[in-house]
């Protein structure tokens, strides 16, 4: 059986140490060499790691489309995503129906949703759905149908769009590759961006979850204009940049509810 938490732990170890040999990795994880070799084989197939004689390492950017690979994205800026996720979860009330995109940012709000009850979640994120089903607090988890995009964990296509037309919700929790006041949320996969636009049309409130590393950055294509965003959640890392602070202030003055998560105070939900 696939153990996603263990494979994520492998990537976290590589993020911290750069590289590791399989024998040491087996000892660190407390599993057999055969289990580790199976994980390594699958992670290499996904493009999440590079295997070399004597060990494994994370791929360099030119070796893998890191922006598309969910496993790689899941270990980037974890503290920022946890802080933002905790604030996002506070917006959700018992009995709400919410949309969540397939991003690693929205994924990190899931543990904090455990304090709610009878919430219905609609998502096109395979990893998101798999994590949600570990908790007993949700009334139902609806996974949008369609084609699974390799390595991303995102489901997209005509089937998803037809299903979305029949659904409504209170919130859409969504992220992107970048955000600026001029362009709003931006990304680089046409098919998923079209699906995100449709989800945004089916809710009362759009909540943009943008960590400080993406603030003020534009990607290939706009998919939600700033004027349509009801709430912007970012983190206190914006305080290190006058330009990022200015972007957030423009949003606040335009009537968007702005929440700045305190990185110093966040504690990961257990």
CORSULGI-V900576 format. One line per field, one symbol per residue. psi: psi as a letter, one per 30 degrees, with the letter a starting at -180 (. if undefined). A space follows every 10 residues. Layout:
psi=???
This chain:
psi=kkjeeeeeee eeeeeefelk leeeeeeefh lleeeeeeee eeeeefgflk kljfallkkl effkieffje eeefgkheee eeeeeeeeff fklkflkkkk aglfeeeffe effffllhkk kklgjeeeee eefflgfkel jkkklakjkk ffgkklaeee eeeefgllle ljjkaaflkl eefbklagje eeeeeeeeef fglekkjkjj lfffkgkkae kkfjleffke kkkalfffff keeeeeeeee eeffgkkkkj kjfffkkkk.
